[in-house]
């Protein structure tokens, strides 16, 4: 009992430490560099494998740069002069990601970057064989190309949409890479990770970890059998809980004795990995679908597959082609049908669709009849082009909604077997808003409400202008977003849905959106801004502006997007959302209260000092988190 108490206390202290921004940023930098460094150690058949390249393909920006730098340091460390080819792999992959990683084509075609990376792996290997006398056999050469594509697809899937199968495969590749890393003689990181997964992971994760160790050929003992046996040994109802964590070491001794292969090197790592599993919460096992829960889950997954199929069909549909020749031919028929010179006219042979761009280029004896018809044809072409663009907007909006619904149903299916498990909030919300309207109907609407899974939302919608019209737009947008978020739709999906509806209605710029999503279990917040005024984070050390000016929603279905800012509120920071009618810089310059003041007083003073002589509606919303263990002040 005392050991479990210490473990729970240690996990709690570790979580609080990880929430500290001074620890998180250096921690992430170290994690990405170390990840690239360790992935460069992956080996199959004593040949280096481009797993680090696959991981780089799944990232963008500074994350890809950090991981690539770690891998460039790892390949010469683990492979000596033979690691130069790995450096070329990672450098080429990093250049590829930085050039095309954020392009729309790479998001629509997730296999594009892994396929190009596999091609670059093959080309670089061929160059090394032709010019640098590399003697890699054909099968390892082809295996490297295939491993690049497979790892790139797998890591990309893991970065975009997590699911159990993807997690298990990523864990297997991770153990494959760690199998070659031994900081000291009798301690291998691969054995440590395998023992950890055997006592704290699902059965497929343990089996794939054992397979990774076997493929790395680091020991003659069959590690797949060891970790599978350890998984089943841990299920025995021992008298004391700590006994289950000895399963990897015990299983290894049994399999080693049964196989007659005596190798004591993996035993310390497996034993320490099993002990480390006591610090982790138990992972969900394979879901056994039984009864109504299983039927509902299967139906939700089938519904998600149908949504994905319809989305793919819509993406593959070719837009209707505008027949410019037919438009010109119709104009010529109207103009020349009653012309007295039509029988001897030679200019009709020069009439092509290019005349729609400039009708004055036509050399016609009676241009006064034809040119007006070509002008009308130009108007018809512009109308048809606009209709084609409008249909493209409708089609893209449908594609988005089918994708959102598919992701939503898939998420429900994944959560259904674990519907009794829920995170416990470590923070409570203190939120208050003050508003001042220039007319009786206020165009600003502020909503604060709880969402699913320890999420809390503060939403500020600012209707364009003032009066009844602005109030109706902000109320409609706020109510729509509130219903979507309470139903469990992700915030970015909900905002994209609002953007599509505004674009299809022709109401671009009718409303701006400021949405703060706060996690009550971690204290982290995500701020989504679409056309809204900058927000502020108030600390004891001063105020910091959050967010920049962006176009309002509704301009286009596919071209615009919201700005996203991530921040932490776990140390008493105050988040301030403002509408356009409040001058935030002026308000905070004349600010007299401390950040510890009640949110209502903070909002009232900000509104009082920041409104000035503005002719717009003004709203200030203040949000702060307090640990649940502290009594309200």
Secondary structure, DSSP 8 states (H G I E B T S, - for coil): -HHHHHHHHHHHHHHHHHH-HHHHHHHHHHHHHHHHHHHTT-EETTEE--HHHHHHHT--HHHHHHHHHHHHHHHHHHHGGGGHHHHHHHHHHHHHHHHHTTSHHHHH-THHHHHHHHHHHHHHHHHHHHHS-----HHHHHHHHHHHHHHHHHHHHHHHS--HHHHHHHHHHHHHHHTT--SBTTB-HHHHHHHHHHHHS-HHHHHHHHHHHHHHT--SS-HHHHHHHHHHHTTS--SSGGGGGGHHHHHHHHHHHHHT----HHHHHHHHHHHHGGGS----------HHHHHHHHHHHHHHHHHHHHHHHHHH-------HHHHHHHHHHHHHTT-TTTTT--GGGG--GGGGT-GGG---TTHHHHHHHHHHHHHHHHHHHHHHHHHHHHHHHHHHHHHHHHHHHHHHHHHHTTTT-----SEEEEEEEEEE-SSSS-SEEEEEEE-SSSEEEEEEEEESSSSHHHHHHHHHHHHHHHHHHHTT--HHHHHHHHHHHHHHHT-TTSEEEEEEEEETTT-EEEEEEEB---EEEEETTEEEEE------TTS-SSS---EEEEEE-TTS-EEEEE-TTS-HHHHHHT--S-TTS-HHHHHHHHHHHH-TT--S-EEEEEEEEEETTS---
